[in-house]
Amino acid sequence: MQHKTALIVGATGAIGRKLTPLAASSAAFGKVIVLHRRPTLFARIPKVGERIIDFARLSDVVIEGGADAVFCCIGTTQKKAGSTQAFQHVDRDIPVALARWAAGQGAGVFVAISSLGADAASRSVYMRTKGEMEAGVAAAGVRATYILRPCLLAGERDEYRLAERVGNRALGIIGPLMVGPLKRYRAVPTEVVARAMLACAERAEPGVHILESETIQDLGAAGGRP
C-alpha cells in the first residue's frame, strides 16, 4: 500500500486544499502528485510532488511509475469562467479527459466531484454540464469509478459566492432538522467531502459508483470507516 501513488487535479480548490494533505498523511499512499497549471505550495508537504502541465496537452503527460488513484476536484462557475463554453470546458471536458487519461495510464481508481441534481437532460446549464461530465467519466473505463454528488459546500472559497453563502447560512440553521430523505440537502463541509473521496479510493470497489450527498456525509464523517 505504501508504494501507491495518488494524483490530484484541482488541489487549490475548496475540496482539493483539504484532500491533498489528507492523502499525503494516508498510509494508503506513498506519494501524492499534484497536477496544476502553475506552481503551488503543496510541494512543501512531505510525500507531495508537483507537475506543471498544459491541460490542453494532458494526453502527453506521463507519470513515472503510473498513478494508482486519480482525484478530480476541479470546478468553477460561469461567472468566474467568463462564459458558458469556458465553464463547460473546466467542469465537463477536463474531468472527462482526465478520466480517459487515467484509464490509459492504468489507474485503478478515479474519484470525481459532481453535484446534487446532476442530470444530462436538465434545462439548467450547470446541472446538464455536471450530468454530461458524469456520463463521460463513467464511460472512460477506469476499473473503480466514484462520482460524488454533494449538496452545497460549507467551507472557505477563493471567490465570493453570494447564493452559496446565503444557502449555507440557511442550511446551517435548519440542517440539524433535516433527517431522513431531507438529509441529502444539508450543507456538506469541504473536509467531509475530501475524507469521503479518500475513503472511496481506499475501498476501490470495481464498477461505477454514484454517491449522493447523504452517503458522502456519512462516509466522510466516519473517516472512511464502514
Secondary structure, 3 states (H helix, E strand, C coil): CCCCEEEEECCCCCCHHHHHHHHHHCCCCCEEEEEECCCCCHHHCCCEEEEECCHHHHHHCCCCCCCCEEEECCCCCHHHHCCHHHHHHHHHHHHHHHHHHHHHHCCCEEEEECCCCCCCCCCCHHHHHHHHHHHHHHCCCCCEEEEEECCCEECCCCCCCHHHHHHHHHHHHHHHHCCHHHHHHCCEEHHHHHHHHHHHHHHCCCEEEEEEHHHHHHHHHCCCCC
